Amino acid sequence: MGQFEVRQDTICNGWVNNWLVGNDKQVFESVPEAQEELNDHLNDLLLDSEYLEDEIPNGEEYRIYDLINSEYVA
């Protein structure tokens, strides 16, 4: 079982894991695995032509959280 989540800062709920696989929250085995998925996600957003230049996500609203130690690691 994985121990790392990618969490996103939300206006209403604070930092939450919005990443889903089916109906389950996505959990990663390692920080590099989680970071790679996050990087891929941000790259996909950058390629999306619907974003205005000042709205392009820069990753600051994402953090990687260690579920075992209950702390943010990246």
C-alpha positions as CSV (number, residue, x, y, z in Angstrom):
1,M,0.0,0.0,0.0
2,G,1.2,3.5,-0.9
3,Q,1.9,6.1,1.7
4,F,2.1,9.4,-0.3
5,E,-0.7,11.6,-1.6
6,V,-0.6,14.6,-3.9
7,R,-2.8,17.2,-2.1
8,Q,-4.2,20.4,-3.6
9,D,-5.0,23.6,-1.7
10,T,-8.7,24.3,-2.1
11,I,-10.6,27.4,-1.0
12,C,-13.3,25.6,1.0
13,N,-11.6,22.5,2.3
14,G,-7.9,23.4,2.7
15,W,-5.4,20.8,1.5
16,V,-7.1,17.7,0.1
17,N,-6.3,14.7,-2.1
18,N,-8.4,15.3,-5.2
19,W,-6.6,12.6,-7.3
20,L,-8.9,9.7,-7.9
21,V,-8.6,6.3,-9.6
22,G,-12.2,5.2,-10.1
23,N,-13.8,6.1,-6.8
24,D,-10.6,5.7,-4.7
25,K,-8.1,8.3,-3.7
26,Q,-4.8,7.9,-5.6
27,V,-1.9,7.0,-3.3
28,F,1.7,6.6,-4.4
29,E,4.5,4.3,-3.2
30,S,7.2,6.9,-3.2
31,V,7.8,10.6,-3.4
32,P,9.5,10.4,-6.9
33,E,6.4,8.5,-8.2
34,A,4.1,11.1,-6.8
35,Q,6.3,14.0,-8.1
36,E,6.4,12.4,-11.6
37,E,2.6,12.2,-11.7
38,L,2.3,15.8,-10.5
39,N,4.8,17.0,-13.1
40,D,2.9,15.2,-15.8
41,H,-0.4,16.8,-14.6
42,L,1.2,20.3,-14.6
43,N,2.6,19.8,-18.1
44,D,-0.8,18.7,-19.3
45,L,-2.3,21.9,-17.9
46,L,0.4,24.0,-19.6
47,L,-0.5,22.4,-22.9
48,D,-4.2,23.2,-22.4
49,S,-4.8,26.2,-24.6
50,E,-7.9,27.2,-22.6
51,Y,-5.8,28.7,-19.8
52,L,-5.0,32.4,-20.0
53,E,-1.4,33.3,-19.4
54,D,-2.0,34.6,-15.9
55,E,-4.0,31.5,-14.9
56,I,-1.4,28.8,-15.8
57,P,-0.9,26.6,-12.7
58,N,2.6,26.8,-11.4
59,G,2.4,23.9,-8.8
60,E,2.3,26.1,-5.7
61,E,-1.2,24.8,-4.9
62,Y,0.1,21.2,-4.8
63,R,2.0,19.3,-2.0
64,I,3.1,15.8,-1.5
65,Y,1.9,14.4,1.9
66,D,3.4,11.4,3.8
67,L,0.5,9.5,5.2
68,I,2.6,7.4,7.6
69,N,4.5,10.3,9.2
70,S,1.6,12.9,8.8
71,E,3.8,15.5,7.2
72,Y,4.3,17.3,3.9
73,V,7.5,16.2,2.2
74,A,7.5,18.1,-1.0
